[in-house]
Amino acid sequence: MRADINYSDIIDSDEARIAQAAADAAPHQLSADIDPSKFFITQDSSKYTQENHDVWRIMYTERMKTLDAQASDVFLRGLNQIGLVPEHVPYVADINRRLQDLTGWESHPVPGYLPAKAFFACLAHRRFPTTITMRPRELMNYLPEPDIFHDVFGHVPLHADPVFAEFLQTYGKAALHCEDPYHIERLARLFWFTVEFGLIREQGETKLYGSGLISSIGESFHALESDHVDRRPFDMELVCDTPFEIDHYQPILYVLDSFEQLRDAMNSYAEQVLEESGALEVL
């Protein structure tokens, strides 16, 4: 599965073609020993247009008007640590130089969606696959596929936190080596209700940390203020048992007490998944 996006304006066309061909062919060929670097491409920052930078600036500025009050302190601290600024679309190589010293994570540009095994292999090696297109101005409020605002602004600040960084890598290892459809579905739900749509309690207040909430003005208010949202205390078993739908605001969200709670629950679940898969040694 991939996003049908034309990358020719911002990356080398031959490089994009080769990487995308690998992504298209891979679902039937990938195993746990996949080298995710075969999908990586190069970001050419000189090819972003002024409109790309304007859209980034508008979205960054508008989101920060509310995120200072809505977002997790861990997210806000990470945003500063990785050096994101409103003036221009970020260059992932600059972000990586900061992240390396903090947690060893890196972001790597990719040509759209990756096959699941390739995505999990990236996480297992502290590599985050990053879409590098910038959405057009007319789609600032909603885009059906990820772009660099969702991936870098929404996700990457948390990668600067050692506890969340450990959780995400452990998740990647468990998902990469899991072959049981039962656990595969449960791991997908866990990712949805944490990395994409997670809430956390800080200083007695409920805050955002999931990228789907961080990058959406409308859903961030809905998640925190709507009477139609069931905000449940985080419980690994309940999270993994909860199905989700992707085409509307989320009616159920789970609230962490801390990122340590998430890391510790993931460590325990990963041991179970990997022991059943005969791959416990990867932890």
N, C-alpha and C positions, 0 to 999 in steps of 0.2 A: 504494500500500500504506500502511496506517495501523494504529495500535493501536486496538482497540475499547474506548476508555476514556471514562467519563462525566466531562466536565470541568466540569459545571454548578456544582459546589460551590466552585470556586476561580477561575473566570473568568466574565466576562459572557457570558450564553448567546447573545445576538445576535452578538457578536464571534466566539465560537467557531464558531457555525454558518456565518458567512460565510467564515472562514478554512478550515474543514474542507471546505466546498463547493469552494473553490478548489483545495484539495489533491486532492480526489476527481476533479475534472475535468481536472486539469493533465497527467497522464501523456501524453495525446495532443496536447497543445498547446504544451508547453514547448520553448524553444530556448535557445541559449547567452546570449541577451540578456534572460533572465527577470529580473524584479525580485523578489527573494526576500522583500522586506518585505510583500508581499501575504499571506504566510502567518503573519506575526507576530501574536501576541495579547498581552494584558496580564496580568501576574501580580498578583493581589490577595492579598497576604500575610495580610490580616485574615481570610480565609476558610479558612485551614488550621486544622484541629482540634487539640486537645491531643494526641489520639492520633497525628496526623501528626508533631507535634514529638517525641513520645515515641519513635516508630519511628526517626526520624532520629537522635535522641540515642543510642539503643541501638546502631544500626548503626555510627554514627560511632565510638563508644567501643570497640565490639568490634573493628572493623577496625584502629584505631590501636594496639591491643595488639600486633599482629603487624607492621603496616606500618612501624613505626619501624625494624624489622630487615629487612623484606622489600623495601620500595619503593625506587625510584631516589631518590637525593639531589635530583635535579632536581624530581621530583614532590613530595617533602616540602617543599622550599623554596617551590615554587609554592603548596602548600596554605596555608602561612603568609602568603604575599604577597597572596593574594586574600581573606584574612580569614574563611575558613570556621571555624565554631565548632560544638561539639556541641550547644549548648543549643536550637537551633531550626532549622527548615527555612530554607535561605538565600534571600535576596531578590536576584535577578539584577542589579537596578539597582545594588545596593551593590558586587557583585563587579565590575561593568563600570567603575565609577569607579576601581577599583584597576588593572584590566587595561589601561585606556586609557593610563595613564601608563607601563606596562611594555612592552606590545607592540602596542597599538592594537586588540587583539581585544575582542569583545563577545559575550555570550551573549544569545539572544533566545528567549523562550518561543514554542512552537509547539503546535498541537493534534494531537499524535501524529506518526506517520511522515510525512515529506515525499516527494514524487516525487524521483527521483534527481537530475534537473537542478536542482531547487530547492535540494536539499541541497548540491550542488557549488557552486552560485552563492553560497550563504552562505559556504562556506569560502573561495572565491576573493576575497571581500570582507572577510575576517576577521570573519565573523559565525558563531557556532556555534548551530545550532538545538537548543533545550533543552526536553525534556519537563519539565513542572512538577508532575505528580502525584507523590504519595508513596505507595509501595506499602503495602497493609494489613499489619497485624501478622502475620497468618497466612501471609504470603508473604515474610517477611523473608529467608529463605534462598534463595529462587528466584522470579524473576519473568520470564516469557517475553518481555516487552517492556521497553524502557527506562523508567526513572522519573527523578526529579530526583536520586536518590542515584547512580545509574549515570552520568547525564549531567554533573552538576555536580561531585560528589565524585570520580568516576572519571576524567572527561575534562579538566575545565577547569583544574586546577592546572598541567598542562603548557603551557597557552596563555600562561602567564606567562613562559615561557622563550623568548628571542628566536630561538634556533636551531630548536626544535621549531615555534614559531609560523611561521617561514618555510617549513619543510617542509610544514606542513599547508595553508598558503595555496597553495603551488606545486602540491600534490596537487589541490586544488580547481580550480585553473585548468586543469590537464591533463585532469581527469575531465569538467569542464564542457564543454570544446570537443571532446572525443573522440567520434567517431561509429563507429569501427571496433570491431566486436564482439570481435575478438581482444584489443585493448588494454583495452576495457571490462572484460572478464573478468580480465585481469591486474591492473588497477588495483584491482578488488574484492578480489583475493587480497592485494595489498600492504596495503590498509587493514586487512584482517583480521589479518594477521600482524605488524602494527606498532601501529596506533592501538588496536586491540581486544585483541590477545594478544601484545604485544611484551615481550621481555626485553632487558636491557642489562648489560654488564660494567662495574662500578665498583669501583675499589680491589681488584681481583682477585676480586670476588664477583659472582654473578649476581643481578640485582635485577629487580623488576617495574616496568613502566611502562604496559602496555596496560590500558585501562579494564575489559575483561572479567575481567582478573586482579586488578586493584586492588579492584574492588567485590565480589569473591567470596572468602570465607574458604576454602571447600573447594578451589576450583581454584587459588588462590594457593599452597597447600601442595603440591598435585599438580604444578604447573608447576615448582616449585623443588626438590622432593625425590623425586618418584616415579621409579622405575627404568623406568617404561613411557613416559617422555617422551624423544623424540629432540630434544635441544637442539642446533641447528645454527648455525654461524657465519652471520651475515647476509650474503647475497649477493643483489643485486637480481634477477638472472635466475632464480636458484633459487626465491626467494620467489614471484615472479610465475608460475612454472611449477607451484607446489604447490597442488593443490585442497584444500578444507577442508570439514568437516561441522560443523553447528551444534548437534547434539542430544546431545553428550557432551563430556567433558573432552578437551582437545586433545592428540593423541599426538605432534604435531610443533610445535616452537616455534623461532623464530629469535632469535639473541642479537646485539645491536649491540655494537660497540666504543665507540661514542659517538653522540650525536645529530648531530654534524657529519657522520659517515658517512652517516646517513640523509638528511640535508638534501642533501648533495652527490650522492648516488645519485639522489635525486628530481629534482634540477635537471637531471641528464643525461637521465633518462628522459622528463621533461617536454619537453625540447627535441625529442626524437625524436617523441613523440606529437603535439606541436603543429606541428612541421614537416610531418608527414604529413597533418595536418588543415588545413594552410594558415592556422594561427592563431598562428604563432611570435611575432608582435608582442605578444601578451598577456603574455608573461613580462617 
